[in-house]
Amino acid sequence: MTTDAPGDTFGVGVHVTESELRLVVHVPTEIDSGWTDPDAFQRQIESYTWDCLDREATLRAVAETATTGETVTLGTVTMRPDGNVTAASLSAPGDDD
């Protein structure tokens, strides 16, 4: 992989269950071979997401607007295996007013 590659784009959302709100990372079907540890990149995406969005306010908005079984999309993060984010489009529910 070259260091100037754009990276892989991951979808980010919050899944609502009866007992919790769970951040989910949607992995593209074709992914760079540099991603060797799925848990590591998911933690990186999660960390980046909460650096961009207010975690408490976002989760509160999801809880107020979503029903059990629903996944609320927060946007996307494009990241290279070296951890560099090359693009992102994240917003909490209601931020597009």
N, CA and C of each residue as an Amber inpcrd file, in Angstrom:
protein
   291
   0.8320000  -1.1860000   0.0000000   0.0000000   0.0000000   0.0000000
   0.8760000   1.2470000   0.0000000   0.4850000   2.2410000  -0.7470000
   1.2290000   3.4940000  -0.7500000   0.6780000   4.4090000   0.3330000
   1.5280000   5.2830000   0.8540000   1.1010000   6.1600000   1.9340000
   0.1530000   7.2420000   1.4690000   0.0410000   7.4530000   0.1500000
  -0.8840000   8.4770000  -0.3290000  -2.2340000   7.8840000  -0.7390000
  -2.4620000   6.5930000  -0.4550000  -3.7500000   5.9640000  -0.7530000
  -4.8410000   6.6440000   0.0760000  -6.0460000   6.7690000  -0.4960000
  -7.1130000   7.4740000   0.2160000  -7.6060000   6.7620000   1.4670000
  -7.4750000   5.4630000   1.5320000  -7.9520000   4.7150000   2.6940000
  -9.2590000   4.0180000   2.4140000  -9.7750000   3.3570000   3.4330000
 -11.0440000   2.6450000   3.3360000 -12.1110000   3.4580000   4.0550000
 -13.3140000   3.4480000   3.5100000 -14.4080000   4.2160000   4.0980000
 -15.2960000   3.2870000   4.9130000 -15.4150000   3.6200000   6.1850000
 -16.2080000   2.8420000   7.1320000 -17.4680000   3.6230000   7.4890000
 -18.6050000   2.9460000   7.4790000 -19.8400000   3.5610000   7.9470000
 -19.8920000   3.4750000   9.4590000 -20.4230000   4.5070000  10.0890000
 -20.5030000   4.5440000  11.5450000 -21.9590000   4.7820000  11.9360000
 -22.4380000   4.0120000  12.8960000 -23.8050000   4.1810000  13.3580000
 -23.9460000   3.7720000  14.8080000 -25.1470000   3.9640000  15.3270000
 -25.4700000   3.5320000  16.6840000 -26.6670000   2.5970000  16.5730000
 -26.4810000   1.3690000  17.0450000 -27.5560000   0.3740000  17.0240000
 -28.2580000   0.3870000  18.3750000 -29.5870000   0.3860000  18.3330000
 -30.4030000   0.4490000  19.5440000 -30.9340000  -0.9470000  19.8650000
 -30.6430000  -1.4140000  21.0760000 -31.2320000  -2.6650000  21.5570000
 -32.1550000  -2.3180000  22.7220000 -32.7990000  -3.3190000  23.2850000
 -33.6770000  -3.0620000  24.4200000 -32.9180000  -2.5350000  25.6270000
 -31.6310000  -2.8910000  25.7270000 -30.8930000  -2.5370000  26.9390000
 -29.7040000  -1.6070000  26.7360000 -29.3290000  -1.3370000  25.4800000
 -28.1490000  -0.5050000  25.2810000 -28.1180000   0.1460000  23.9060000
 -27.2190000   1.1030000  23.8040000 -26.8920000   1.7460000  22.5310000
 -25.4820000   1.3000000  22.1970000 -25.2880000   0.7900000  20.9970000
 -23.9970000   0.1950000  20.6360000 -23.4620000   0.8590000  19.3780000
 -22.2580000   1.4310000  19.4650000 -21.6170000   1.9890000  18.2760000
 -21.2370000   0.8350000  17.3570000 -21.5800000   0.9580000  16.0800000
 -21.2400000  -0.0790000  15.1090000 -20.4200000   0.5370000  13.9830000
 -19.4760000  -0.2440000  13.4960000 -18.6260000   0.1680000  12.3780000
 -18.8890000  -0.7990000  11.2330000 -19.3720000  -0.2650000  10.1290000
 -19.6390000  -1.0750000   8.9360000 -18.3670000  -1.1120000   8.0950000
 -17.8780000  -2.3130000   7.8620000 -16.6280000  -2.5190000   7.1400000
 -16.9370000  -2.7640000   5.6690000 -16.2180000  -2.0760000   4.7640000
 -16.4510000  -2.3090000   3.3330000 -16.0860000  -3.7390000   2.9400000
 -16.7220000  -4.2390000   1.8740000 -16.4440000  -5.6140000   1.4470000
 -15.0180000  -5.7760000   0.9430000 -14.5020000  -4.7690000   0.2840000
 -13.1060000  -4.7840000  -0.1580000 -12.3350000  -3.8640000   0.7750000
 -11.3620000  -4.4260000   1.4730000 -10.6180000  -3.6410000   2.4620000
  -9.1230000  -3.8330000   2.2400000  -8.3620000  -2.7930000   2.5060000
  -6.9120000  -2.8190000   2.3440000  -6.3120000  -3.9450000   3.1860000
  -5.3610000  -4.6600000   2.6210000  -4.7260000  -5.7690000   3.3430000
  -3.8960000  -5.2920000   4.5290000  -3.6590000  -3.9920000   4.6320000
  -2.9080000  -3.4530000   5.7690000  -3.6630000  -3.5100000   7.0830000
  -4.9870000  -3.6970000   7.0120000  -5.7880000  -3.8300000   8.2360000
  -5.6490000  -5.2620000   8.7370000  -4.8320000  -5.4530000   9.7500000
  -4.5800000  -6.8060000  10.2280000  -5.3420000  -7.1390000  11.5000000
  -5.8220000  -6.1330000  12.2180000  -6.5140000  -6.3650000  13.4820000
  -7.8480000  -5.6280000  13.4670000  -8.9560000  -6.3490000  13.2280000
 -10.2600000  -5.6920000  13.1420000 -10.6390000  -4.9290000  14.4120000
 -10.2820000  -5.4510000  15.5730000 -10.5960000  -4.7550000  16.8290000
  -9.8620000  -3.4260000  16.9120000  -8.6190000  -3.3930000  16.4430000
  -7.8250000  -2.1660000  16.5150000  -8.4290000  -1.0640000  15.6480000
  -8.7850000  -1.3660000  14.3930000  -9.3130000  -0.2910000  13.5540000
 -10.6980000   0.1260000  14.0090000 -11.4790000  -0.7960000  14.5630000
 -12.7750000  -0.4030000  15.0860000 -12.6210000   0.5380000  16.2770000
 -11.6280000   0.2780000  17.1190000 -11.3460000   1.1930000  18.2410000
 -10.8900000   2.5540000  17.7220000 -10.0830000   2.5620000  16.6440000
  -9.6260000   3.8260000  16.0590000 -10.8040000   4.6220000  15.5070000
 -11.7060000   3.9520000  14.8180000 -12.8870000   4.6210000  14.2680000
 -13.7520000   5.1450000  15.4080000 -13.9430000   4.3480000  16.4400000
 -14.7400000   4.7740000  17.5950000 -14.1190000   5.9990000  18.2540000
 -12.8230000   5.9650000  18.4720000 -12.1280000   7.0920000  19.0930000
 -12.2710000   8.3530000  18.2460000 -12.0820000   8.2220000  16.9460000
 -12.2050000   9.3790000  16.0600000 -13.6300000   9.9280000  16.0910000
 -14.6110000   9.0290000  16.0690000 -16.0190000   9.4480000  16.0940000
 -16.3070000  10.2870000  17.3290000 -15.8900000   9.8240000  18.4930000
 -16.1940000  10.5570000  19.7320000 -15.3080000  11.7810000  19.9040000
 -14.2020000  11.8640000  19.1780000 -13.4220000  13.1060000  19.1550000
 -14.1660000  14.1760000  18.3510000 -14.9410000  13.7360000  17.3510000
 -15.6720000  14.6670000  16.4770000 -17.0480000  15.0340000  17.0140000
 -17.7100000  14.0720000  17.6360000 -19.0830000  14.2750000  18.1050000
 -19.1310000  14.2310000  19.6280000 -20.0550000  14.9600000  20.2090000
 -20.2870000  14.8990000  21.6490000 -20.9860000  13.5690000  21.9440000
 -20.2770000  12.6670000  22.5990000 -20.7870000  11.3140000  22.8210000
 -22.1220000  11.3240000  23.5630000 -22.1810000  12.0250000  24.6740000
 -23.3920000  12.0320000  25.4900000 -24.5800000  12.6120000  24.7280000
 -24.3850000  13.7440000  24.0740000 -25.4770000  14.3830000  23.3280000
 -25.9170000  13.5150000  22.1450000 -24.9630000  12.8900000  21.4680000
 -25.2900000  12.0330000  20.3330000 -26.1030000  10.8290000  20.7820000
 -25.6560000  10.1640000  21.8290000 -26.3760000   8.9890000  22.3150000
 -27.7590000   9.3650000  22.8490000 -27.8600000  10.5160000  23.4880000
 -29.1600000  10.9880000  23.9650000 -30.1110000  11.2050000  22.7860000
 -29.6140000  11.8370000  21.7210000 -30.4340000  12.0870000  20.5340000
 -30.8670000  10.7760000  19.8840000 -29.9820000   9.8040000  19.8260000
 -30.3340000   8.5010000  19.2600000 -31.4210000   7.8440000  20.1120000
 -31.2360000   7.8730000  21.4250000 -32.2140000   7.2550000  22.3300000
 -33.5920000   7.9020000  22.2050000 -33.6160000   9.1920000  21.9500000
 -34.8850000   9.9200000  21.8480000 -35.5730000   9.7240000  20.4990000
 -34.8280000   9.3920000  19.4570000 -35.4210000   9.3430000  18.1140000
 -35.5140000   7.9530000  17.5050000 -34.7760000   6.9940000  18.0130000
 -34.7240000   5.6690000  17.3850000 -35.5090000   4.6460000  18.1970000
 -35.9180000   3.5900000  17.5020000 -36.6410000   2.5060000  18.1590000
 -35.7300000   1.2890000  18.2700000 -36.1040000   0.3650000  19.1420000
 -35.3450000  -0.8630000  19.3350000 -35.1840000  -1.5950000  18.0060000
 -33.9740000  -2.0070000  17.7310000 -33.6560000  -2.7110000  16.4920000
 -33.1610000  -1.8030000  15.3800000 -33.3230000  -0.5090000  15.5500000
 -32.9060000   0.4540000  14.5300000 -31.4240000   0.8010000  14.6790000
 -30.7820000   1.0680000  13.5530000 -29.4170000   1.5750000  13.5600000
 -29.4510000   2.9670000  12.9530000 -28.9970000   3.9420000  13.7120000
 -28.9640000   5.3300000  13.2670000 -27.5870000   5.6070000  12.6930000
 -27.5370000   6.0170000  11.4440000 -26.2730000   6.3040000  10.7760000
 -25.7450000   7.6620000  11.2180000 -24.4690000   7.6830000  11.6120000
 -23.8040000   8.9320000  11.9890000 -22.9610000   9.4840000  10.8540000
 -22.5950000   8.6210000   9.9050000 -21.8050000   9.0700000   8.7610000
 -20.7100000   8.0970000   8.4200000 -19.6300000   8.6380000   7.8730000
 -18.5130000   7.7990000   7.4370000 -17.1800000   8.3820000   7.8940000
 -16.2090000   7.4860000   7.9950000 -14.8210000   7.8670000   8.2700000
 -13.9540000   7.1000000   7.2860000 -13.1090000   7.8160000   6.5530000
 -12.1610000   7.1780000   5.6420000 -10.7970000   7.2330000   6.3140000
 -10.2290000   6.0520000   6.5420000  -8.9780000   5.9390000   7.2950000
  -8.0510000   4.9630000   6.5920000  -6.7670000   5.2690000   6.6430000
  -5.7470000   4.3610000   6.1280000  -5.2980000   3.4370000   7.2630000
  -4.7170000   2.2900000   6.9330000  -4.2520000   1.3630000   7.9660000
  -3.2360000   1.9620000   8.9390000  -2.5740000   3.0560000   8.5570000
  -1.6320000   3.6960000   9.4810000  -2.3490000   4.5790000  10.5060000
  -3.6940000   4.6400000  10.4170000  -4.4740000   5.4080000  11.3800000
  -4.8090000   6.8200000  10.9480000  -4.2590000   7.2670000   9.8260000
  -4.5530000   8.6220000   9.3470000  -5.9380000   8.6750000   8.7230000
  -6.7280000   9.6490000   9.1760000  -8.0460000   9.8770000   8.6140000
  -7.8820000  10.7970000   7.4140000  -8.4110000  10.3620000   6.2660000
  -8.2810000  11.1690000   5.0580000  -9.5670000  11.9080000   4.7120000
 -10.6830000  11.4770000   5.2850000 -11.9650000  12.1580000   5.0780000
 -12.9450000  11.6740000   6.1370000 -13.9060000  12.5220000   6.4550000
 -14.9470000  12.1330000   7.4030000 -16.1750000  12.9900000   7.1840000
 -17.2990000  12.3750000   7.4380000 -18.5750000  13.0650000   7.3670000
 -19.4330000  12.4900000   8.4870000 -19.3770000  13.1140000   9.6510000
 -20.0950000  12.6250000  10.8190000 -21.0290000  13.7060000  11.3580000
 -22.2180000  13.2860000  11.7720000 -23.1150000  14.2100000  12.4410000
 -24.0750000  13.4410000  13.3260000 -24.4630000  14.0780000  14.4130000
 -25.4220000  13.4930000  15.3410000 -26.8290000  13.7110000  14.8010000
 -27.7820000  12.8620000  15.1930000 -29.1640000  13.0820000  14.7710000
 -29.6120000  14.5030000  15.1560000 -30.2250000  15.1720000  14.2040000
 -30.6960000  16.5350000  14.4680000 -29.6920000  17.6320000  14.1850000
 -28.4310000  17.2630000  13.8880000 -27.4040000  18.2600000  13.6030000
 -27.5700000  18.9250000  12.2450000 -28.4460000  18.3640000  11.3950000
 -28.5890000  18.9090000  10.0620000 -29.7150000  19.9400000   9.9580000
 -30.1400000  20.4720000  11.0770000 -31.2200000  21.4760000  11.0820000
 -30.8160000  22.7470000  10.3740000
